Amino acid sequence: MLVMLKQKPPLLLLLVAPVFLIVLYTACTKKSTPLKDKYVISTNVDSLSFTDSGGTKTFTITANAPMAVYLNSGTDWVNYSPRDTVNPASGYTVTVTVPSFGDLNSRRSTQLTIRCGDLASDAVIRKFISISQTGPVAGPRDPGIYALKDLSDLAVAVAGNQDCSKWQDANGVINLMNDIDAGTSLIPCIGGQIVTTDTVGAFGGIFDGHGHTIKGTLDGKGKPIVALFTRLGPTGVIKNLTVDVTAVNDYANTDVQPHLAALVGFVVTATTGDIENCVAKGSLTRTGTATNPRVGGIAAYGRCNIIGCSNYATITASCNRVAGISGAGGGAVIIKDCNNYGDIHVDCSAAQVGGIIGQLNGQTITGCTNNGNLTATANGNTVIGGIAGNSQGSSSIGSAASPCANKGKITLTVSTAAPGATCGAGGVSGGESAAVPFVNCSNSADVASQVDNAVIAVGGIVGNASTATAITNCTNGGATNITSAQNAGGMIGLTTKAMTLTGCSNAGNINWLGATVAAKFIGGMIGSDKASILTSCTYGGTVLGAPGTSANAIGF
């Protein structure tokens, strides 16, 4: 008979088992501290509400652990700061900014999320701050431009030569009803993209900004003409408008001549149209190479009257017609009572750079002042001046009643290419190639060439002059330095024709660059001369360190 014996468990197992069961029981029954009890967030508000005008509001956070604030993804109309992860804080202030919102009877909302706890592992608690904004609440509204969408719709209509009467008041004026801040959205370029006298796609109405501002980034991608209004027709009027934009033109094709401006790109021609009481702010950048591109703070190619306008935008360009007010122009129109405050930097062959106009060609300039610092590379016949880059055509600068003045530094810098034979820098005009009279013009800032080359000409009023003309009652002020390797004068750096100077005065210092070329043709009034006539002129300042007199008024 087979007997089965029951095996006893090992002694060690009998001893360990109870201990294991106790530990297991303890682990299973022990409760971890809930996150809501471990971490604490409190805020002084749970929501922020904004009206259609937008604005800035703050709220405070108190937390007992590291915290971070996040905005809902896809929200592009709210800015907040600071955005850093912070340690436990009491009364930590967050600032929230919202732009204006012009959509009638509309509402938009989002939220900020506050995380507090172990941020790396996301073992956190969360609190939400709701943000909302309502647009204007109204019934039927007066015609006009209220929001970015209105601008976009207007852009489509103008480009397609469509009826724009839905935005016009009883007098046919399109009124901007409030400021528009586009935020991260793009501002449309209004109008067509052709550079001809054809009026298709040109704005021919009246746009009144009423002192309001359009702010943001212009939608210039792939466009040869980048400006709020790409083309202005013969009857087009833009007035009382401030445009504060970031704008870039990098168009490189040769099919259309590139233009860049804050307000108007290309003026078809003028009959009754003009640009008046407008302001440009922000930054304008033209890159790449193309045939004769034009850049201006107010207008790139301004063949219309421009009156009472100012530019504060910084301009950086690789093109050859550049200025704070109008890059170039044409026709018997006026630029009156305009001011440039923006700095301008140009690197381009044969550039014509001015504080007011780059290529002056037929316009009358009166009552205008440049306050910005202008810099251009001396490359291939470059000319740069406080009022005009090059003066040509049936033009004039200044008058007895409305003088023009330069108060910004004018500088020709070294270029990797050899300087051209007519490179010039002037307090008023860099070059002069027609009988353009200069009346009651003044310079009160340094005008200098940094180029060690004898072909550069620098003058307090005109750098390089090649046509006989009259300079009347013009002044190069004291505490100014007119500096060149050769061809430097208080009025004119170099002239190849006999000029007539009447009632002019120099009180500035006429200096030699100290270059390898000889210190020739440096005079108190004219550096290198061609039998000019000086009548009732006043001599002062210094010429190569010596007191300025009639004896050293002409350089040798």
KEFI-374161 format. One record per residue (C-alpha): residue in three letters; y negated, x, z negated. Coordinates in Angstrom, 2 decimals, padded with zeros to 5 digits. Each point is the difference from the previous one (the first is absolute). Last residue first. Example, Ala and Ser with C-alpha at 12.3 -4.5 7.8 and 13.67 -1.06 7.14 Angstrom:
[SER,[001.06,013.67,-007.14]];
[ALA,[003.44,-001.37,-000.66]];
***
This chain:
[PHE,[-124.80,043.11,054.45]];
[GLY,[-000.56,-003.37,-001.69]];
[ILE,[-003.15,-002.08,000.39]];
[ALA,[-001.93,-000.98,-003.13]];
[ASN,[000.03,003.65,-001.12]];
[ALA,[-003.68,000.72,000.64]];
[SER,[-001.12,-003.56,-000.71]];
[THR,[001.15,000.54,-003.56]];
[GLY,[003.15,-000.40,-002.09]];
[PRO,[000.20,002.33,-002.98]];
[ALA,[002.70,002.67,000.44]];
[GLY,[003.62,-000.50,-001.11]];
[LEU,[001.46,-000.28,003.50]];
[VAL,[-002.69,-002.58,000.70]];
[THR,[-001.33,-001.60,-003.17]];
[GLY,[-001.58,-003.32,-000.86]];
[GLY,[-003.33,-000.76,001.62]];
[TYR,[-001.68,-000.61,003.33]];
[THR,[-002.09,-003.03,000.91]];
[CYS,[-000.42,-001.23,003.58]];
[SER,[-003.26,-001.18,001.58]];
[THR,[001.32,000.71,003.52]];
[LEU,[003.12,001.97,000.98]];
[ILE,[000.69,000.35,003.73]];
[SER,[003.44,001.21,001.09]];
[ALA,[000.37,003.07,002.24]];
[LYS,[003.84,-000.07,000.14]];
[ASP,[001.13,000.58,-003.60]];
[SER,[002.92,001.31,-002.06]];
[GLY,[-000.46,-000.73,-003.69]];
[ILE,[-002.84,-002.49,-000.14]];
[MET,[-002.22,-000.94,-002.96]];
[GLY,[000.41,002.71,-002.65]];
[GLY,[001.95,002.23,002.30]];
[ILE,[003.44,001.57,000.42]];
[PHE,[000.75,001.15,003.54]];
[LYS,[002.03,003.07,-000.95]];
[ALA,[001.85,001.08,-003.14]];
[ALA,[002.63,001.99,001.89]];
[VAL,[003.55,-001.25,000.31]];
[THR,[002.47,001.13,-002.68]];
[ALA,[-001.08,-002.75,-002.37]];
[GLY,[-002.57,-000.10,-002.77]];
[LEU,[-000.63,-003.69,000.67]];
[TRP,[-003.68,000.71,000.61]];
[ASN,[-002.36,-002.31,-001.83]];
[ILE,[-002.99,-002.25,000.59]];
[ASN,[-001.27,-001.26,-003.35]];
[GLY,[-001.75,-003.34,-000.03]];
[ALA,[-003.68,-000.96,-000.06]];
[ASN,[-000.35,-000.73,003.72]];
[SER,[-002.73,-002.15,001.46]];
[CYS,[-000.69,-002.00,003.15]];
[GLY,[-003.39,-001.37,001.11]];
[THR,[000.85,000.44,003.69]];
[LEU,[002.99,001.79,001.51]];
[THR,[000.28,-000.07,003.80]];
[MET,[003.17,001.59,001.39]];
[ALA,[000.37,002.46,002.86]];
[LYS,[003.62,-000.09,001.13]];
[THR,[003.12,002.00,-000.95]];
[THR,[-000.35,-000.89,-003.65]];
[LEU,[001.88,001.48,-002.94]];
[GLY,[-000.06,-000.71,-003.73]];
[ILE,[-002.85,-002.48,-000.04]];
[MET,[-002.32,-001.20,-002.81]];
[GLY,[000.50,002.41,-002.92]];
[GLY,[001.77,002.46,002.26]];
[ALA,[003.35,001.75,000.44]];
[ASN,[001.41,001.53,003.19]];
[GLN,[002.43,002.66,-001.28]];
[ALA,[002.72,000.26,-002.66]];
[SER,[-001.41,-003.25,-001.41]];
[THR,[-001.65,-001.41,-003.12]];
[ILE,[-002.75,-002.55,-000.66]];
[ASN,[-000.40,-000.21,-003.76]];
[THR,[-001.96,-002.80,-001.62]];
[ALA,[-001.97,000.32,-003.23]];
[GLY,[-003.16,-001.07,001.84]];
[GLY,[000.06,-002.61,002.72]];
[ASN,[000.43,000.22,003.76]];
[THR,[-002.70,-002.31,001.27]];
[CYS,[-000.79,-001.89,003.21]];
[ASN,[-003.48,-001.14,000.98]];
[THR,[000.84,000.05,003.73]];
[ILE,[002.86,001.58,001.93]];
[ALA,[-000.59,-000.43,003.72]];
[THR,[002.53,000.63,002.76]];
[ALA,[001.22,002.65,002.44]];
[THR,[003.74,-000.24,000.61]];
[SER,[002.72,002.39,-001.22]];
[ALA,[-000.34,-000.20,-003.79]];
[ASN,[002.59,001.39,-002.44]];
[GLY,[-000.32,-000.61,-003.75]];
[VAL,[-002.81,-002.50,-000.39]];
[ILE,[-001.97,-000.89,-003.19]];
[GLY,[000.70,002.73,-002.58]];
[GLY,[001.66,002.05,002.71]];
[VAL,[003.32,001.77,000.58]];
[ALA,[001.26,001.52,003.26]];
[ILE,[003.47,001.51,000.50]];
[VAL,[000.75,002.24,003.01]];
[ALA,[-000.42,003.24,-001.99]];
[ASN,[003.23,-000.35,-001.93]];
[ASP,[001.04,000.54,-003.60]];
[VAL,[000.37,-003.73,-000.75]];
[GLN,[-001.00,-001.42,-003.39]];
[SER,[-002.85,-001.94,001.58]];
[ALA,[-002.48,-001.58,-002.36]];
[VAL,[-002.42,-002.86,-000.59]];
[ASP,[-001.03,-000.35,-003.64]];
[ALA,[-001.80,-003.21,-000.97]];
[SER,[-003.54,-001.44,000.11]];
[ASN,[-000.42,-000.76,003.69]];
[SER,[-002.83,-002.11,001.38]];
[CYS,[-000.87,-002.04,003.06]];
[ASN,[-003.48,-001.36,000.65]];
[VAL,[000.51,-000.14,003.78]];
[PHE,[002.80,001.62,002.04]];
[PRO,[-000.30,-000.68,003.73]];
[VAL,[003.15,000.01,002.17]];
[ALA,[-000.57,001.81,003.29]];
[ALA,[003.70,000.43,000.69]];
[SER,[002.75,002.41,-001.12]];
[GLU,[-000.74,000.32,-003.72]];
[GLY,[002.66,001.34,-002.38]];
[GLY,[000.76,-000.12,-003.70]];
[SER,[-002.65,-002.60,-000.73]];
[VAL,[-001.91,-000.71,-003.24]];
[GLY,[000.88,002.81,-002.40]];
[GLY,[001.45,001.89,002.91]];
[ALA,[003.26,001.74,000.84]];
[GLY,[000.88,001.41,003.40]];
[CYS,[002.90,001.08,002.16]];
[THR,[-001.25,000.40,003.56]];
[ALA,[002.06,002.95,001.27]];
[GLY,[003.26,-001.19,-001.49]];
[PRO,[001.58,001.44,-003.10]];
[ALA,[003.35,001.79,000.46]];
[ALA,[002.95,-002.00,-001.28]];
[THR,[001.39,000.41,-003.51]];
[SER,[-003.27,-001.49,-001.20]];
[VAL,[-002.49,001.28,-002.55]];
[THR,[-002.28,-002.57,-001.59]];
[LEU,[-003.28,-001.59,001.09]];
[THR,[-001.70,-001.56,-003.00]];
[ILE,[-002.68,-002.66,-000.59]];
[LYS,[-000.85,-000.77,-003.62]];
[GLY,[-001.43,-003.48,-000.60]];
[LYS,[-003.63,-001.08,-000.43]];
[ASN,[-000.96,-000.66,003.63]];
[ALA,[-003.01,-002.13,000.76]];
[CYS,[-001.35,-002.42,002.60]];
[PRO,[-003.59,-001.27,000.03]];
[SER,[-000.96,-003.64,000.52]];
[ALA,[-003.76,-000.51,000.45]];
[ALA,[-000.76,003.27,001.81]];
[SER,[003.29,-000.21,001.87]];
[GLY,[003.49,001.44,-000.25]];
[ILE,[002.60,001.00,002.60]];
[SER,[-000.34,-000.84,003.70]];
[SER,[002.35,-000.72,002.88]];
[SER,[-000.20,-000.23,003.76]];
[GLY,[003.22,001.97,000.47]];
[GLN,[001.14,002.80,-002.32]];
[SER,[000.06,000.98,-003.66]];
[ASN,[003.24,001.63,-001.21]];
[GLY,[001.40,-000.33,-003.52]];
[ALA,[-002.69,-002.33,-001.27]];
[ILE,[-001.66,-000.69,-003.38]];
[GLY,[001.23,002.81,-002.26]];
[GLY,[001.19,002.10,002.91]];
[ILE,[003.16,001.51,001.49]];
[VAL,[000.67,001.51,003.42]];
[THR,[003.38,001.30,001.22]];
[ASN,[000.09,001.82,003.33]];
[GLY,[003.71,001.02,-000.14]];
[ASN,[000.79,000.50,-003.68]];
[ALA,[-002.43,000.67,-002.80]];
[THR,[001.95,-002.10,-002.52]];
[ALA,[-001.94,-002.90,-001.49]];
[THR,[-001.40,-000.85,-003.44]];
[LEU,[-002.47,-002.68,-001.07]];
[ASN,[-001.12,-000.65,-003.58]];
[GLY,[-001.32,-003.53,-000.42]];
[ASN,[-003.60,-001.06,-000.72]];
[ASN,[-001.10,-000.80,003.55]];
[THR,[-003.13,-002.09,000.40]];
[CYS,[-001.22,-002.46,002.65]];
[GLY,[-003.47,-001.53,000.39]];
[THR,[000.09,000.18,003.80]];
[ILE,[002.58,000.85,002.66]];
[THR,[-000.67,-001.23,003.55]];
[GLN,[003.14,-000.04,002.11]];
[GLY,[000.56,001.41,003.50]];
[ASN,[002.90,002.38,-000.55]];
[LEU,[000.41,001.31,-003.54]];
[GLN,[003.56,001.31,-000.31]];
[GLY,[001.05,000.28,-003.65]];
[ILE,[-002.31,-002.51,-001.61]];
[ILE,[-001.32,-000.38,-003.59]];
[GLY,[001.34,003.00,-001.92]];
[GLY,[000.87,001.65,003.26]];
[VAL,[002.92,001.76,001.67]];
[GLN,[000.42,000.84,003.68]];
[ALA,[003.33,001.80,000.34]];
[ALA,[000.75,002.37,002.87]];
[SER,[003.45,000.94,-001.35]];
[CYS,[001.05,-001.78,-003.17]];
[ASP,[000.09,000.44,-003.76]];
[VAL,[-002.40,-002.48,-001.61]];
[HIS,[-000.80,-000.66,-003.68]];
[ILE,[-002.56,-002.68,-000.96]];
[ASP,[-001.27,-000.77,-003.50]];
[GLY,[-001.26,-003.55,-000.47]];
[TYR,[-003.54,-000.90,-001.05]];
[ASN,[-001.35,-001.02,003.41]];
[ASN,[-003.09,-002.17,000.20]];
[CYS,[-001.43,-002.44,002.54]];
[ASP,[-003.59,-001.20,000.30]];
[LYS,[000.18,-000.43,003.79]];
[ILE,[002.50,000.83,002.71]];
[ILE,[-001.52,-001.41,003.15]];
[VAL,[001.22,-000.95,003.47]];
[ALA,[-000.90,001.29,003.44]];
[GLY,[003.51,000.74,001.16]];
[GLY,[002.89,002.09,-001.26]];
[GLY,[001.64,000.88,-003.26]];
[ALA,[002.27,002.41,-001.78]];
[GLY,[001.68,000.36,-003.39]];
[SER,[-002.36,-002.54,-001.53]];
[ILE,[-000.98,-000.16,-003.70]];
[GLY,[001.61,002.91,-001.84]];
[ALA,[000.67,001.99,003.12]];
[VAL,[002.71,001.34,002.32]];
[ARG,[000.36,000.53,003.75]];
[ASN,[002.39,002.91,000.64]];
[CYS,[003.22,-000.77,-001.78]];
[SER,[002.21,001.50,-002.69]];
[ALA,[-001.48,-002.06,-002.79]];
[THR,[-000.51,-000.34,-003.73]];
[ILE,[-002.61,-002.58,-001.01]];
[THR,[-000.86,-000.92,-003.58]];
[ALA,[-001.42,-003.50,-000.16]];
[TYR,[-003.41,-000.59,-001.56]];
[ASN,[-001.68,-001.29,003.16]];
[SER,[-003.18,-002.05,-000.01]];
[CYS,[-001.52,-002.61,002.32]];
[GLY,[-003.60,-001.24,000.26]];
[ILE,[000.07,-000.54,003.76]];
[ILE,[002.50,000.85,002.71]];
[ASN,[-001.12,-001.22,003.41]];
[CYS,[002.83,000.05,002.52]];
[ARG,[001.99,002.52,002.01]];
[GLY,[001.76,001.28,-003.09]];
[TYR,[003.19,001.86,000.84]];
[ALA,[001.83,000.75,-003.26]];
[ALA,[-002.07,-002.42,-002.03]];
[ILE,[-000.90,-000.19,-003.71]];
[GLY,[001.69,003.15,-001.33]];
[GLY,[000.42,001.49,003.44]];
[VAL,[002.84,001.63,001.92]];
[ARG,[000.36,000.60,003.73]];
[PRO,[002.90,001.46,001.99]];
[ASN,[-000.89,002.04,003.09]];
[THR,[003.46,000.43,001.54]];
[ALA,[002.75,000.20,-002.61]];
[THR,[001.34,002.35,-002.64]];
[GLY,[001.45,-000.80,-003.41]];
[THR,[-001.68,-001.33,-003.12]];
[ARG,[-002.92,-002.35,-000.74]];
[THR,[-000.56,-000.84,-003.65]];
[LEU,[-002.49,-002.50,-001.44]];
[SER,[-000.46,-000.37,-003.75]];
[GLY,[-001.50,-002.63,-002.31]];
[LYS,[-003.40,-001.63,000.49]];
[ALA,[-002.00,-001.49,002.87]];
[VAL,[-003.09,-002.12,-000.61]];
[CYS,[-001.68,-002.59,002.22]];
[ASN,[-003.63,-001.13,000.11]];
[GLU,[000.04,-000.51,003.76]];
[ILE,[002.34,000.45,002.94]];
[ASP,[-001.38,-001.30,003.29]];
[GLY,[000.45,-002.45,002.86]];
[THR,[-002.75,-001.44,002.22]];
[THR,[000.77,001.92,003.18]];
[ALA,[002.26,002.82,-001.07]];
[THR,[002.92,001.68,001.71]];
[VAL,[003.77,-000.03,-000.57]];
[VAL,[-000.38,001.39,-003.52]];
[PHE,[003.20,001.81,-000.94]];
[GLY,[001.40,000.53,-003.50]];
[VAL,[-002.08,-002.13,-002.34]];
[LEU,[000.11,-000.14,-003.81]];
[ALA,[001.85,002.88,-001.71]];
[ALA,[000.22,002.11,003.12]];
[LEU,[002.59,001.68,002.24]];
[HIS,[000.20,000.18,003.79]];
[PRO,[002.71,001.42,002.27]];
[GLN,[-000.46,000.06,003.81]];
[VAL,[002.77,-002.05,001.57]];
[ASP,[002.79,001.12,002.35]];
[THR,[000.05,003.59,-001.28]];
[ASN,[002.49,-000.59,-002.80]];
[ALA,[-000.61,001.71,-003.35]];
[TYR,[-000.99,-002.78,-002.42]];
[ASP,[-000.29,001.52,-003.48]];
[ASN,[-002.73,-002.30,-001.35]];
[VAL,[-000.09,-000.37,-003.77]];
[ALA,[-002.00,-002.47,-002.11]];
[THR,[-000.49,-000.41,-003.74]];
[VAL,[-002.54,-002.73,-000.47]];
[ASP,[-003.07,-001.25,-001.83]];
[VAL,[-001.80,-002.23,002.50]];
[THR,[-003.32,-001.43,-001.19]];
[LEU,[-001.59,-002.79,002.03]];
[ASN,[-003.56,-001.28,000.33]];
[LYS,[000.19,-000.17,003.80]];
[ILE,[002.30,000.13,003.01]];
[VAL,[-001.47,-001.46,003.20]];
[GLY,[001.78,-000.36,003.34]];
[THR,[-002.04,-001.06,003.02]];
[PRO,[000.99,002.85,002.32]];
[GLY,[003.55,000.15,-001.41]];
[LEU,[001.22,002.07,-002.93]];
[ARG,[003.49,001.52,000.25]];
[THR,[002.39,001.18,-002.73]];
[PHE,[-001.58,-002.02,-002.79]];
[LEU,[001.48,001.25,-003.30]];
[ALA,[000.52,003.34,001.72]];
[VAL,[002.87,001.95,001.59]];
[ILE,[-000.08,000.17,003.78]];
[PRO,[002.95,001.90,001.52]];
[LYS,[002.53,-002.01,-002.05]];
[GLY,[003.54,001.13,-000.85]];
[LYS,[-000.49,-000.54,-003.72]];
[GLY,[-003.62,-000.85,-000.75]];
[ASP,[000.44,-002.84,-002.49]];
[LEU,[-003.11,000.70,-002.06]];
[THR,[000.58,000.71,-003.67]];
[GLY,[-001.84,-001.90,-002.74]];
[LYS,[-003.37,-001.53,-000.80]];
[ILE,[-002.17,-002.65,001.65]];
[THR,[-003.23,-000.22,-001.97]];
[HIS,[-002.57,-002.79,-000.30]];
[GLY,[-003.75,000.41,000.59]];
[HIS,[-000.28,-003.27,001.93]];
[GLY,[002.65,001.29,002.45]];
[ASP,[-001.53,-001.75,003.01]];
[PHE,[002.03,000.13,003.22]];
[ILE,[-001.81,-001.21,003.12]];
[GLY,[001.94,-000.51,003.23]];
[GLY,[000.95,002.23,002.92]];
[PHE,[003.07,001.75,-001.37]];
[ALA,[001.67,001.84,002.90]];
[GLY,[003.55,-000.81,001.08]];
[VAL,[-001.02,-000.67,003.57]];
[THR,[-003.58,001.25,000.41]];
[ASP,[000.84,002.48,002.77]];
[THR,[-002.35,002.97,-000.33]];
[THR,[003.03,002.25,-000.50]];
[VAL,[001.91,001.61,-002.88]];
[ILE,[002.86,-002.48,-000.49]];
[GLN,[001.56,-000.73,-003.38]];
[GLY,[-000.86,-003.60,-000.76]];
[GLY,[-001.56,-001.63,-003.04]];
[ILE,[000.12,-000.01,-003.81]];
[CYS,[001.91,002.90,-001.55]];
[PRO,[002.06,-001.63,-002.75]];
[ILE,[-000.27,001.05,-003.65]];
[LEU,[003.34,001.20,-001.32]];
[SER,[001.57,-001.24,-003.22]];
[THR,[000.13,002.37,-002.98]];
[GLY,[-003.11,-001.51,-001.56]];
[ALA,[-001.81,-002.09,002.63]];
[ASP,[-003.12,-000.39,-002.11]];
[ILE,[-002.17,-002.68,001.57]];
[ASP,[-003.45,-000.70,-001.44]];
[ASN,[-001.28,-003.53,000.46]];
[MET,[-001.12,-002.57,002.61]];
[LEU,[-000.21,002.22,003.08]];
[ASN,[-001.97,-002.15,002.42]];
[ILE,[000.72,-000.52,003.70]];
[VAL,[-003.29,-001.21,001.49]];
[GLY,[-000.22,-002.67,002.72]];
[ASN,[-003.00,-001.72,-001.56]];
[ALA,[002.06,-002.96,-001.27]];
[ASP,[002.45,002.41,-001.63]];
[GLN,[002.64,001.96,001.88]];
[TRP,[003.62,000.62,-001.06]];
[LYS,[001.57,-002.82,002.05]];
[SER,[-002.32,000.95,002.88]];
[CYS,[001.97,003.13,000.85]];
[ASP,[001.38,-001.17,003.36]];
[GLN,[002.39,002.54,001.49]];
[ASN,[-000.71,003.30,001.77]];
[GLY,[003.52,001.15,-000.92]];
[ALA,[-001.17,002.96,-002.08]];
[VAL,[-002.66,-002.19,-001.60]];
[ALA,[002.48,-002.74,-000.97]];
[VAL,[002.61,002.39,-001.38]];
[ALA,[-002.56,001.85,-002.09]];
[LEU,[-001.42,-003.29,-001.32]];
[ASP,[003.46,-001.01,-001.24]];
[SER,[000.39,003.33,-001.78]];
[LEU,[-003.47,-000.27,-001.54]];
[ASP,[000.81,-003.52,-001.25]];
[LYS,[003.25,001.31,-001.45]];
[LEU,[-001.92,002.65,-001.93]];
[ALA,[-001.98,-002.69,-001.80]];
[TYR,[-003.12,-002.16,000.07]];
[ILE,[-001.47,000.36,003.48]];
[GLY,[-002.15,-002.96,001.04]];
[PRO,[-000.12,-003.73,000.69]];
[ASP,[-000.88,-002.11,-003.03]];
[ARG,[002.98,-001.19,-002.00]];
[PRO,[001.91,-003.28,-000.03]];
[GLY,[001.27,-000.57,-003.51]];
[ALA,[-000.27,002.72,-002.52]];
[VAL,[001.83,002.08,-002.54]];
[PRO,[-000.63,003.66,000.63]];
[GLY,[003.13,002.08,-000.44]];
[THR,[002.00,000.10,-003.21]];
[GLN,[001.38,003.14,-001.59]];
[SER,[002.98,000.53,-002.26]];
[ILE,[001.44,002.74,-002.16]];
[SER,[002.84,-000.66,-002.44]];
[ILE,[000.71,002.64,-002.65]];
[PHE,[003.71,000.40,-000.68]];
[LYS,[001.81,001.53,-002.96]];
[ARG,[003.20,001.97,000.17]];
[ILE,[002.49,001.48,-002.44]];
[VAL,[001.70,003.24,000.74]];
[ALA,[003.31,001.79,000.33]];
[ASP,[-000.96,001.02,003.50]];
[SER,[001.89,003.29,-000.39]];
[ALA,[-003.04,002.17,000.71]];
[LEU,[-002.48,-002.48,-001.48]];
[ASP,[001.57,-000.05,-003.45]];
[GLY,[-002.35,-002.58,-001.49]];
[CYS,[-002.93,-001.98,001.40]];
[ARG,[-000.42,-001.43,003.48]];
[ILE,[-003.20,-001.86,000.95]];
[THR,[000.16,-002.03,003.21]];
[LEU,[-003.17,-000.99,001.84]];
[GLN,[000.02,-003.29,001.84]];
[THR,[-000.89,-001.65,003.29]];
[SER,[-002.14,-002.89,001.15]];
[ARG,[-001.88,-001.42,002.97]];
[ARG,[-001.91,-003.25,000.29]];
[SER,[-001.59,-001.80,002.92]];
[ASN,[-002.58,-002.75,000.42]];
[LEU,[-002.08,002.17,002.33]];
[ASP,[001.17,003.51,000.74]];
[GLY,[-002.82,002.36,-000.93]];
[PHE,[001.55,002.24,-002.64]];
[SER,[-002.17,002.77,-001.44]];
[PRO,[001.76,003.10,-001.27]];
[VAL,[002.06,000.19,-003.25]];
[THR,[-000.25,002.72,-002.64]];
[VAL,[002.20,000.30,-003.11]];
[THR,[-000.80,002.44,-002.82]];
[VAL,[002.69,000.79,-002.58]];
[THR,[-000.99,000.85,-003.58]];
[TYR,[002.42,001.37,-002.63]];
[GLY,[-000.86,-001.78,-003.28]];
[SER,[002.74,001.76,-001.96]];
[ALA,[002.23,002.41,001.80]];
[PRO,[003.56,001.27,000.06]];
[ASN,[000.13,002.69,002.65]];
[VAL,[-001.37,-000.59,003.47]];
[THR,[001.40,-000.22,003.51]];
[ASP,[-002.97,000.41,002.31]];
[ARG,[-001.50,-002.73,002.16]];
[PRO,[-003.53,-000.10,-001.38]];
[SER,[-001.11,-002.11,001.66]];
[TYR,[000.41,-003.16,002.05]];
[ASN,[-000.58,-001.06,003.58]];
[VAL,[000.93,-003.41,001.34]];
[TRP,[-000.11,-001.17,003.63]];
[ASP,[003.04,001.75,001.45]];
[THR,[002.83,-001.71,-001.85]];
[GLY,[003.33,000.64,001.72]];
[SER,[001.69,001.33,-003.13]];
[ASN,[-001.12,-001.61,-003.25]];
[LEU,[-002.26,002.34,-001.90]];
[TYR,[001.37,002.33,-002.67]];
[VAL,[-001.14,001.08,-003.47]];
[ALA,[001.85,002.63,-002.04]];
[MET,[000.91,000.32,-003.67]];
[PRO,[001.25,002.55,-002.50]];
[ALA,[000.79,-001.63,-003.38]];
[ASN,[-001.79,-002.05,-002.68]];
[ALA,[-002.29,-001.93,002.36]];
[THR,[-003.57,-001.37,-000.07]];
[ILE,[-001.53,-000.99,003.32]];
[THR,[-003.59,-000.87,000.87]];
[PHE,[-001.50,-002.02,002.85]];
[THR,[-002.76,000.70,002.46]];
[LYS,[-001.86,-001.84,002.75]];
[THR,[-001.66,001.03,003.27]];
[GLY,[-001.38,-002.12,002.82]];
[GLY,[001.04,-002.56,002.59]];
[SER,[-002.63,-002.21,001.68]];
[ASP,[002.59,-002.74,000.62]];
[THR,[000.54,-000.51,-003.72]];
[PHE,[002.35,002.07,-002.12]];
[SER,[002.56,-000.90,-002.66]];
[LEU,[001.75,002.43,-002.32]];
[SER,[003.10,-000.97,-001.99]];
[ASP,[001.85,000.63,-003.25]];
[VAL,[-002.92,001.32,-002.00]];
[ASN,[-000.47,002.30,-003.03]];
[THR,[003.30,001.68,000.66]];
[SER,[003.05,000.66,-002.18]];
[ILE,[003.09,002.03,000.66]];
[VAL,[002.71,000.73,-002.63]];
[TYR,[003.25,001.93,000.19]];
[LYS,[002.96,000.03,-002.42]];
[ASP,[000.22,-003.70,-000.78]];
[LYS,[-000.10,-001.08,003.63]];
[LEU,[002.32,002.85,000.87]];
[PRO,[002.67,-001.47,-002.30]];
[THR,[001.24,002.34,-002.79]];
[SER,[003.72,000.72,000.39]];
[LYS,[002.54,-002.20,-001.96]];
[LYS,[002.98,001.45,-001.97]];
[THR,[003.02,-002.39,000.11]];
[CYS,[001.88,001.72,002.76]];
[ALA,[-000.59,003.47,-001.32]];
[THR,[001.01,-000.96,-003.55]];
[TYR,[003.19,-001.68,001.17]];
[LEU,[000.97,002.98,002.10]];
[VAL,[-000.67,002.35,-002.89]];
[ILE,[002.11,-002.11,-002.34]];
[LEU,[002.79,-000.33,002.55]];
[PHE,[000.05,003.72,000.54]];
[VAL,[000.25,000.65,-003.76]];
[PRO,[002.87,-002.45,-000.33]];
[ALA,[001.89,001.66,002.86]];
[VAL,[-000.33,003.56,-001.21]];
[LEU,[002.43,-000.06,-002.98]];
[LEU,[002.78,-001.96,001.65]];
[LEU,[-000.35,002.11,003.12]];
[LEU,[000.39,003.14,-002.08]];
[LEU,[003.19,-001.32,-001.64]];
[PRO,[001.73,-000.48,003.29]];
[PRO,[001.24,-003.53,000.68]];
[LYS,[003.55,-000.82,-001.21]];
[GLN,[002.74,-000.44,002.55]];
[LYS,[002.19,-003.14,-000.38]];
[LEU,[003.71,000.97,000.20]];
[MET,[002.22,-001.70,002.57]];
[VAL,[003.73,-000.11,-001.05]];
[LEU,[002.65,000.24,002.63]];
[MET,[003.37,-001.44,-001.12]];
***
